[in-house]
C-alpha cells in the first residue's frame, strides 16, 4: 500500500513557511514611490503600507487645494504599487505549494 508521506509533507511545508517569512520581510522592507503632477509630488510607501517620505516641489505650494489633491493621488499610487508588489510576491510562493487546482482560486 502506498502510504501518505506526512513527514515529507510536514518538512516541505516547514520550508515554505521559512520562505514565506523571508518574503514577508522582503516585502516589508520594499519601497514604492507614487508621483503626481508630473513629479511635483512624490510619496514613498513601504510594502507594509506605511508612508515613509513625501517630497513636494516648491512650485506646488501656491495652490493648497491642488497640493492636497496631488498628495492624495501620489499616496494612493504608492500604496497601490506596494499592495500589487506584495500580492505578486506572495502569489509566486503560493504557486509553489502542492495544492489541488482551484483550492486557492487558481
C-alpha positions as CSV (number, residue, x, y, z in Angstrom):
1,X,0.0,0.0,0.0
2,X,1.4,3.4,-1.0
3,X,1.1,5.5,2.2
4,X,0.8,9.2,2.5
5,X,4.2,10.7,3.5
6,X,3.1,13.0,6.3
7,X,6.6,13.6,7.4
8,X,7.7,14.6,3.9
9,X,4.8,17.0,3.6
10,X,5.5,18.5,7.1
11,X,9.1,19.1,6.1
12,X,8.1,20.7,2.8
13,X,5.5,22.9,4.4
14,X,8.1,23.9,7.0
15,X,10.4,25.0,4.2
16,X,7.5,27.0,2.6
17,X,6.9,28.7,6.0
18,X,10.5,29.8,6.1
19,X,10.3,31.1,2.6
20,X,7.0,32.9,3.5
21,X,8.7,34.6,6.5
22,X,11.6,35.6,4.3
23,X,9.3,37.0,1.6
24,X,7.3,38.9,4.2
25,X,10.5,40.5,5.4
26,X,11.5,41.5,1.9
27,X,8.0,42.9,1.2
28,X,8.1,44.9,4.4
29,X,11.4,46.5,3.5
30,X,10.5,47.2,-0.1
31,X,9.7,50.8,-1.0
32,X,7.4,52.0,-3.8
33,X,7.0,55.6,-5.0
34,X,3.9,57.3,-6.4
35,X,4.1,60.6,-8.3
36,X,1.5,63.2,-9.2
37,X,1.6,66.4,-11.2
38,X,4.4,65.2,-13.3
39,X,6.6,64.5,-10.3
40,X,5.7,67.7,-8.4
41,X,4.6,65.5,-5.5
42,X,6.3,62.1,-4.7
43,X,5.2,59.8,-1.9
44,X,7.1,56.7,-0.9
45,X,5.5,53.8,1.0
46,X,6.8,50.5,2.3
47,X,5.4,47.1,1.5
48,X,3.7,47.3,4.9
49,X,1.7,50.3,3.5
50,X,3.4,52.9,5.7
51,X,4.3,56.2,4.2
52,X,8.0,56.9,4.7
53,X,8.5,60.1,2.7
54,X,6.7,62.9,0.9
55,X,8.5,65.2,-1.4
56,X,6.8,68.4,-2.6
57,X,8.3,70.8,-5.2
58,X,8.3,74.5,-4.2
59,X,6.0,75.4,-7.1
60,X,3.2,73.3,-5.7
61,X,3.0,75.4,-2.5
62,X,1.0,78.2,-4.2
63,X,-2.3,76.3,-4.6
64,X,-3.3,74.5,-1.4
65,X,-6.3,72.6,-2.9
66,X,-4.2,71.4,-5.8
67,X,-1.4,70.4,-3.5
68,X,-3.8,68.3,-1.3
69,X,-5.1,66.6,-4.5
70,X,-1.6,65.8,-5.7
71,X,-0.5,64.4,-2.3
72,X,-3.6,62.2,-2.1
73,X,-3.0,61.0,-5.7
74,X,0.7,60.3,-5.1
75,X,0.0,58.5,-1.8
76,X,-2.7,56.3,-3.4
77,X,-0.4,55.4,-6.2
78,X,2.4,54.5,-3.8
79,X,0.1,52.3,-1.7
80,X,-1.4,50.7,-4.8
81,X,2.1,49.8,-6.0
82,X,3.1,48.4,-2.6
83,X,0.0,46.2,-2.5
84,X,0.5,44.9,-6.0
85,X,4.1,44.1,-5.3
86,X,3.1,42.3,-2.1
87,X,0.4,40.3,-3.8
88,X,2.7,39.4,-6.7
89,X,5.5,38.2,-4.4
90,X,3.2,36.1,-2.2
91,X,1.4,34.7,-5.2
92,X,4.7,33.3,-6.5
93,X,5.2,31.4,-3.3
94,X,1.6,30.1,-3.3
95,X,2.2,28.8,-6.9
96,X,4.9,26.5,-5.5
97,X,2.6,24.9,-2.9
98,X,1.5,21.3,-3.8
99,X,-2.2,22.1,-3.6
100,X,-5.0,20.8,-5.7
101,X,-6.1,23.1,-8.6
102,X,-8.7,25.5,-7.7
103,X,-8.1,25.4,-3.9
104,X,-6.7,29.0,-3.8
105,X,-8.9,30.2,-6.6
106,X,-6.4,29.4,-9.3
